[in-house]
Amino acid sequence: MQGSMEYRMLTYGRLAEDFEAHVKSSYPEILITKATSKSEIKSILPDVNAIAGFNFLTDEDVSGIKWIHAFGAGVDSYLKLESLDPNTTITRTTGDLGKQMGEFCLTYILAEIRSIFTTYENQKIATWKQIPARSLADLNVLILGTGSIGQGIAQQLNGLVNKIIGLNRSGTSAAQFHDTYNWDSISQIQDIHVVISALPSTTETSSILDTAFFKLFNAVIFINVGRGDAVDENVLIEAINSGHVNNAILDVFPEEPLPKESNLWTNDRVLISPHQSGLTTIDDVTSCFKLAFNAMKRDERNNLFVDQEKGY
Amino acid sequence: MQGSMEYRMLTYGRLAEDFEAHVKSSYPEILITKATSKSEIKSILPDVNAIAGFNFLTDEDVSGIKWIHAFGAGVDSYLKLESLDPNTTITRTTGDLGKQMGEFCLTYILAEIRSIFTTYENQKIATWKQIPARSLADLNVLILGTGSIGQGIAQQLNGLVNKIIGLNRSGTSAAQFHDTYNWDSISQIQDIHVVISALPSTTETSSILDTAFFKLFNAVIFINVGRGDAVDENVLIEAINSGHVNNAILDVFPEEPLPKESNLWTNDRVLISPHQSGLTTIDDVTSCFKLAFNAMKRDERNNLFVDQEKGY
């Protein structure tokens, strides 16, 4: 039973200092060490059986790791590690990320339907030009992924937009959604004005938003707050050029930071946001850590526990 | 009794063509004529007893006019006419302007707390730089004016922000506001993050937002969707320079279009919006016209009827 295990934990990256202090004061039973470089990670790793942090940026051997607590909602950087033990417990931080991402989506939907970047550019040339706005209340929104993040986004948009449709693997209904579909019935979804991807990165979701997917829509606002590998850059640019997507707001990319040479930077239908739609705070990390650790001690599971096979 | 009066009506400006067609088909008892220039207004005016349109842009004699139906919510351009008969009935168009203006305020509040213009500029130089966002749910909003426009704005923000405070002449409570104050008790209002002016233009509100007013606040987002003469340009710039106002979003100005030589165009803390927070549609005009005309026929009054002394 893992709950009775003694944990020697390595933490690293953003929030590591605050997290280390928190664990030292609140969980004396956990022996925590902070690494400040890749070489420190390498030297400390053989002596620990647990790690905690954002993306794991080295390919060191993690076969001896029994518990990983991710500081973010996405755990793909861990799941990609070849040495990962299938029995390793992975827990994650969701916090109010869904709410934050919902505010992010609301911000950019409003920015688009009110053309505020055009008005902003007009100001630079002292040009007075009225642009009619579309109303938020007329929009139908499709959210890809109906888990905690997708539901958080839907909750923020509920009551403001006309209709919120969810898409998930099973088509089972989910809180906050007026209706849900599965991927096989996607062609039945009609009159969508905004498509939001909250998909995690798994083997199934890689490049899932393909040309055929975008052809289902007409001049939609496309927002990606999930993971960048759900859509290939060239597929998206083609969808923009052919009018299926009117504007894209991208917060995530296959490679981050987005490489300088990417054509997305200069596409005037694309807004680049540097993975900031939901920024995990130390409070998010510590409260999810507490929920995860307490569940482990009781040998229970909750929605913070990742299914390695599903990938989220 | 005005309801039994036979109206000969002049219409002009934006929406005049649609309005003329609507009146001809729906109100055969009203004889309507459309003017397409100031000289046509001048030549037709002596033969009519009613006018309908946006701002009245000439200073012709209107002493014979018994009814004015304004296409917008602001009627100051009519009230300023020296020849206006104090007994002239003035009705106006509110439609869903409050709702639209609420969406406008929501758009720019979110744009500010998520620094989207900074991210937009960073994209131009291919720069990946995360900026933490403030949360909408933490903000306290003060709305100046609690009439139909102020209430419409409050309704859009309700449930999204922390608290909505209203300010009006009497301090009497109003729908959608958590609390209301009058101008004498304004110094009691604390912890405000956003100030929205929905004030009409009257002799009382002219330059009412003075240096002493802005000193009550610290680094607020200031939004003006009321009338531009509520605040002098130099007073606002001083409030920005002294930190009482962090950013200003201005949709209205003392002179519109805003003159090219205004220092506001180039102030990097000021966003200029060309009086587009709420754009009246022909449906807004005709539905308010119907409500106003029906009330007049029954010798009744409703909230579309302007009190000439109050100025709104």
Interface residues (C-beta under 8 A of the other chain):
Chain A: K99 Q100 E103 F104 L106 T107 Y108 L110 A111 R114 I116 F117 T119 Y120 N122 Q123 A126 W128 K129 Q130 I131 P132 A133 S135 L136 A137 G159 E256 P257 L258 K260 W265 L271 I272 S273 P274 H275 Q276 L279
Chain B: K99 Q100 E103 F104 L106 T107 Y108 L110 A111 R114 I116 F117 T119 Y120 N122 Q123 A126 W128 K129 Q130 I131 P132 A133 S135 L136 A137 G159 E256 P257 L258 K260 W265 L271 I272 S273 P274 H275 Q276 L279
